[in-house]
Amino acid sequence: MSIINRFSYLQIIICFLIYNLSLNAQTDSFVYGDALPDAPELSARGTYAVGVSTLDFIHEGQADVLNSKNGIDPIYDRPLKVEVWYPAQLAKGAIETVLYNEVMGTANDSLRPLIPITIKGRASRDAAPLTANGPFPLLVVAHGYVGSRYLMTYLTENLASKGYVVVSIDHTDSTFKDASPFSSTLVNRAKDISFVMNQIADLGTSKNKNFLTGLVDSENIGIIGYSMGGYGVLNVAGAGYSDGLVGFFSGMTGGSKAIVDLAMSNPEFPKVDPRIKAVVAFAPWGMERGIWDAEGLKGLKVPTFFVAGNQDDISGYEKGIKAIYTGAVNADRYLLTYKNARHNVAPNPPPVEALAPGLHIDEYYRYAEPSWDERKINNVNQHFLTAFLGIHLKQKDYSKFLELQENSNEKDWTGFKPRSSTGMELLHAKPAP
């Protein structure tokens, strides 16, 4: 690093530290996911205290597509770190608070160096699980490229407080800390989701005592993905990739065939796990790039809730996310659209460090929406996912919160405070006969 670059980096560090101190008084009381005054009804935090723990897994025998040569993939053991939020019993006097240590920036990007940040949450680290009220449905959460397991803590904590075991994955080669060529993300996203889902389900029923034993209802599973995470969960749920993607992937990896088994043309695909009862896809990437065709989308038969911005310039809207929604003709599906929003319809609000002067604007727009308060989006997401997942995983009668007129400007949506449900659209399509 040159002397000039070192000086610039020090300037950035000093600026955001000063700015962070100046904003502490304003931000300390608000935690991601807290309800704004106009938060819809089901966004409220649930009745369970929340514990949080970190686990490490090794997915053995995976294709190392980053080192493919002449169509041959070396085999490696793939590490995966996950965060688990769960209903907990707190010791007397214990406080439900936690700090998540993360970074912003992107590995190997000289314009966006890795800078440590902390995210405050409402959970208790390694608290005792509340097995007496379990088992609880399992939710597996997948972030985008790049991202981290802490990208949606407003949602993971909220859902755990409502009686779910929520597991969020750090997808190796796809996090802020280890961003690597895109081919790894293309092939591994769906495989990571399936692997972690099975690992957590196994721990929940294991005879070897662990904190998840007896806590996980592995017969009721939901999978949630954002951007490339959305790309992954749709495949896990049956939307097979196109032969176009297979050819593209082979070209970018020197002939690797590691993605072939995820394609719709593979005679053994799909083998959708019947335990998966619900899918949530935030801004799923790929349709505009030919990732799916009509036949591939027909494979999606699990009830699915899509969330999008109609100005999404990453995944696309009319020919992207909405086209996936339209083409998934065999699924009972919803599409919630934030009018004038772009791609960031899923993550936490920008961390205070991203507000410091001198940083690349993309650090702020990694999280923020230009036309929306991200905290408002967070509350609306909590509301609708509580309804959708509650129906399919807990058999709750939340239908009134989803049976709405399409345009939120025409009439206050059920569950929203008067005059607060503007700028959105909710579409619903039932599976074809």
VEXTIPA-874881 format. One line per 3 residues: number of its first residue (from 1); for each residue z, y, x of C-alpha. Coordinates in steps of 0.25 Angstrom, whole numbers, m for minus. Each point is the difference from the previous one (the first is absolute). Example, Ala and Ser with C-alpha at 12.3 -4.5 7.8 and 13.67 -1.06 7.14 Angstrom:
BEGIN
1 = 31/m18/49 ~ m2/14/6
//
This chain:
BEGIN
1 = 0/0/0 ~ m4/14/6 ~ 10/11/2
4 = m6/8/m11 ~ 0/m12/m10 ~ 15/m3/4
7 = 3/15/m3 ~ m7/m1/m13 ~ 8/m12/m4
10 = 13/6/4 ~ m4/12/m9 ~ m2/m9/m11
13 = 13/m7/2 ~ 8/13/1 ~ m7/6/m12
16 = 3/m12/m10 ~ 14/m1/5 ~ 3/15/m3
19 = m8/m1/m13 ~ 8/m12/m4 ~ 13/7/2
22 = m4/11/m8 ~ m4/m9/m12 ~ 12/m9/1
25 = 8/8/m10 ~ m12/0/m10 ~ m3/m15/1
28 = 13/m7/3 ~ 4/m2/m15 ~ m14/m5/m4
31 = m3/m15/3 ~ m14/m6/m2 ~ m1/m5/m14
34 = 11/9/m6 ~ m4/4/m14 ~ m5/14/m2
37 = 4/8/m13 ~ m13/m5/m6 ~ 0/m14/4
40 = m5/m10/m10 ~ 11/m9/m7 ~ m2/m13/8
43 = m1/7/13 ~ 16/0/0 ~ 7/m8/10
46 = 5/m14/m5 ~ 14/m5/m1 ~ 0/m9/12
49 = 5/5/14 ~ m10/m3/10 ~ 1/m7/14
52 = m10/0/11 ~ m3/m9/11 ~ m11/m2/11
55 = m6/m14/3 ~ m10/m4/10 ~ m10/m11/m2
58 = m11/m7/8 ~ m12/m5/m6 ~ m5/m11/9
61 = m14/m4/3 ~ m8/12/m4 ~ m14/4/4
64 = 1/11/11 ~ m12/8/m5 ~ 3/12/10
67 = m4/m10/11 ~ m11/m8/m6 ~ m12/m4/9
70 = m13/m6/m4 ~ 5/m4/m13 ~ 13/m6/5
73 = 14/5/m4 ~ 11/m3/9 ~ 13/m4/m7
76 = 13/8/0 ~ 13/0/m7 ~ 0/13/m8
79 = 14/8/m1 ~ 3/7/m13 ~ 12/9/m3
82 = 5/2/m14 ~ 10/8/m7 ~ 7/m6/m12
85 = 7/8/m11 ~ 9/m8/m10 ~ 11/1/m11
88 = 13/1/8 ~ 15/0/m2 ~ 6/11/8
91 = 13/0/7 ~ 11/9/m6 ~ m3/14/5
94 = m13/m3/5 ~ m11/11/m1 ~ m14/m4/m4
97 = m7/8/11 ~ m9/m5/12 ~ m9/7/10
100 = m14/m7/3 ~ m5/3/14 ~ m15/1/0
103 = m11/8/8 ~ m11/9/m5 ~ m13/2/8
106 = m9/m12/4 ~ 0/m9/12 ~ m10/3/11
109 = m4/14/m7 ~ 2/11/10 ~ m2/10/m12
112 = 11/m6/m8 ~ 11/m5/10 ~ 11/m9/m6
115 = 12/8/m4 ~ 13/m6/m4 ~ 5/3/m15
118 = 11/m5/m9 ~ m1/m2/m14 ~ 12/0/m9
121 = 2/m10/m11 ~ 10/m5/m10 ~ 3/m14/4
124 = 11/m7/8 ~ m4/m7/13 ~ 3/m15/0
127 = 8/1/m13 ~ 5/m13/m6 ~ m11/m5/m10
130 = 4/0/m15 ~ m4/m15/m2 ~ 9/m1/m13
133 = m11/8/m8 ~ m12/m7/6 ~ m9/m5/3
136 = m9/12/0 ~ m16/1/m1 ~ m6/2/14
139 = m9/12/3 ~ m8/1/13 ~ m5/13/5
142 = m12/3/9 ~ m3/13/7 ~ m13/6/4
145 = m7/3/13 ~ 7/6/7 ~ 14/m1/m6
148 = 14/m7/0 ~ 10/m8/m8 ~ 7/13/m3
151 = m12/8/m6 ~ 5/m2/m14 ~ 15/m1/0
154 = 1/9/m12 ~ m6/m12/m8 ~ 6/m12/8
157 = 14/5/m2 ~ m2/4/m15 ~ m6/m14/m3
160 = 11/m7/7 ~ 10/8/m8 ~ m6/m6/m13
163 = 2/m14/4 ~ m12/m4/10 ~ 0/m5/14
166 = m10/9/7 ~ m6/m4/13 ~ m9/10/8
169 = m8/m4/12 ~ m3/7/13 ~ m14/m6/1
172 = m2/m2/15 ~ m12/8/6 ~ 0/9/m12
175 = 13/8/2 ~ 2/14/6 ~ 6/m6/12
178 = m11/m11/3 ~ m13/5/m7 ~ m11/m9/5
181 = m15/m3/m3 ~ m3/m1/m15 ~ m4/m14/1
184 = 14/m5/1 ~ 4/7/m13 ~ m13/m5/m7
187 = 4/m15/2 ~ 15/1/0 ~ 4/8/m11
190 = m1/m10/m11 ~ 5/m11/9 ~ 12/7/4
193 = 4/3/m15 ~ m2/m15/m3 ~ 8/m4/12
196 = 12/9/m2 ~ 0/m3/m15 ~ 2/m15/3
199 = 10/3/11 ~ 9/8/m9 ~ m1/m10/m11
202 = 4/m11/9 ~ 12/7/5 ~ 4/2/m14
205 = 1/m15/m2 ~ 4/m4/14 ~ 12/m9/1
208 = 3/7/13 ~ 8/11/m5 ~ m5/14/2
211 = 1/13/m8 ~ m12/m3/m9 ~ 5/m14/m4
214 = 1/0/m15 ~ m5/15/m1 ~ m15/m2/m1
217 = m7/m5/m13 ~ m13/m5/7 ~ m6/m4/m13
220 = m2/15/m4 ~ m7/8/11 ~ m7/13/0
223 = m8/5/12 ~ m2/15/2 ~ m10/7/10
226 = m5/14/4 ~ m14/2/6 ~ m2/m11/9
229 = 12/m7/m6 ~ m7/2/m13 ~ m12/m7/6
232 = 9/m11/4 ~ 8/m3/m13 ~ m13/0/m8
235 = m5/m11/9 ~ 13/m8/m1 ~ m1/1/m15
238 = m14/m6/0 ~ m10/11/2 ~ m9/m7/11
241 = m7/9/11 ~ m15/1/0 ~ m9/m7/9
244 = m4/14/5 ~ 14/2/5 ~ m1/m14/7
247 = m12/5/7 ~ 5/13/4 ~ 13/m6/5
250 = m8/m10/9 ~ m8/11/6 ~ 12/9/4
253 = 7/m12/6 ~ m11/m7/8 ~ m2/m11/m10
256 = 14/m3/m5 ~ 1/m8/m13 ~ 15/2/m3
259 = m3/7/m13 ~ m9/m10/m6 ~ 11/m7/m7
262 = 4/13/m8 ~ m14/1/m5 ~ m4/m3/m15
265 = m12/m9/5 ~ 10/m9/7 ~ 1/m12/m9
268 = 15/m1/2 ~ 2/14/m4 ~ 8/5/m8
271 = 13/m8/0 ~ 8/10/m7 ~ 15/m3/1
274 = 5/m2/m15 ~ 13/7/3 ~ m7/13/1
277 = 2/7/m13 ~ m4/14/3 ~ m8/9/9
280 = 1/15/4 ~ m11/6/8 ~ 1/14/4
283 = m13/6/4 ~ m6/m13/5 ~ m10/2/11
286 = m14/m7/1 ~ m8/0/m12 ~ m9/12/5
289 = m2/m9/13 ~ m5/m12/m7 ~ 13/m8/2
292 = m1/m6/m15 ~ m12/m3/m9 ~ 0/m4/m14
295 = 3/m14/2 ~ 12/3/9 ~ 6/9/m10
298 = m1/m10/m10 ~ 10/m9/8 ~ 11/10/m3
301 = 8/m5/m13 ~ 14/4/3 ~ 5/12/m8
304 = m3/12/9 ~ 5/15/0 ~ m10/9/8
307 = 5/14/4 ~ m11/10/5 ~ m3/15/3
310 = m13/4/m6 ~ m4/8/13 ~ 4/m12/9
313 = m9/2/12 ~ 5/m12/8 ~ m2/m11/m10
316 = m9/7/m10 ~ 2/1/m15 ~ m12/m2/m9
319 = m7/m9/9 ~ 13/m5/7 ~ 14/m2/m7
322 = m6/2/m15 ~ m11/m9/3 ~ 10/m11/4
325 = 8/2/m13 ~ m13/m1/m8 ~ m5/m12/8
328 = 12/m8/m1 ~ m4/m5/m14 ~ 9/m12/0
331 = 13/7/2 ~ 9/8/m10 ~ 0/13/8
334 = 4/14/0 ~ m5/12/7 ~ 10/12/2
337 = m8/12/6 ~ 6/13/5 ~ m10/11/m2
340 = m4/8/12 ~ 8/m9/9 ~ m6/m7/13
343 = 5/m12/7 ~ 15/2/1 ~ 4/m5/m14
346 = 10/m10/6 ~ 8/4/12 ~ 13/8/2
349 = 0/15/1 ~ m3/6/14 ~ 12/m2/9
352 = 6/13/4 ~ m5/m1/14 ~ m15/0/m5
355 = 3/14/m5 ~ 2/6/14 ~ m10/10/6
358 = m9/m5/10 ~ m3/m14/m5 ~ m13/m5/m4
361 = m2/2/m15 ~ m3/m15/m2 ~ 15/m2/3
364 = 3/7/m13 ~ m12/m5/m8 ~ 4/m14/4
367 = 10/1/m12 ~ m3/13/m8 ~ m10/2/m11
370 = m7/14/0 ~ 1/2/m15 ~ 13/m8/m4
373 = 15/0/4 ~ 1/m14/7 ~ 14/m1/m6
376 = m5/1/m14 ~ m11/m11/3 ~ 12/m8/6
379 = 8/1/m13 ~ m12/m3/m9 ~ m3/m12/8
382 = 14/m5/m1 ~ m1/2/m15 ~ m13/m8/m2
385 = 3/m11/10 ~ 13/m2/m7 ~ m7/m2/m13
388 = m11/m9/5 ~ 8/m9/9 ~ 11/m1/m10
391 = m10/m5/m11 ~ m6/m11/9 ~ 12/m4/9
394 = 12/3/m9 ~ m6/m2/m14 ~ 5/14/m4
397 = m6/7/m12 ~ m5/13/8 ~ m13/m1/m8
400 = 2/14/m6 ~ m1/6/14 ~ m14/m5/2
403 = m6/1/m13 ~ m4/14/1 ~ m12/9/m3
406 = m9/1/12 ~ 1/15/3 ~ 14/5/3
409 = m3/14/m4 ~ m3/m3/m14 ~ 15/m4/m4
412 = 13/m3/8 ~ 0/m14/5 ~ 11/m9/m5
415 = 11/1/10 ~ m4/14/6 ~ 8/12/m3
418 = m7/11/m9 ~ m12/7/7 ~ 2/m9/13
421 = m11/m10/m1 ~ m12/8/4 ~ m12/m3/9
424 = 0/m15/m1 ~ m8/m11/m7 ~ 4/m14/m4
427 = m11/m11/m3 ~ 2/m14/m5 ~ m10/m11/0
430 = 3/m14/m5 ~ m7/m12/6 ~ m13/m5/m5
433 = 0/m11/m10
//
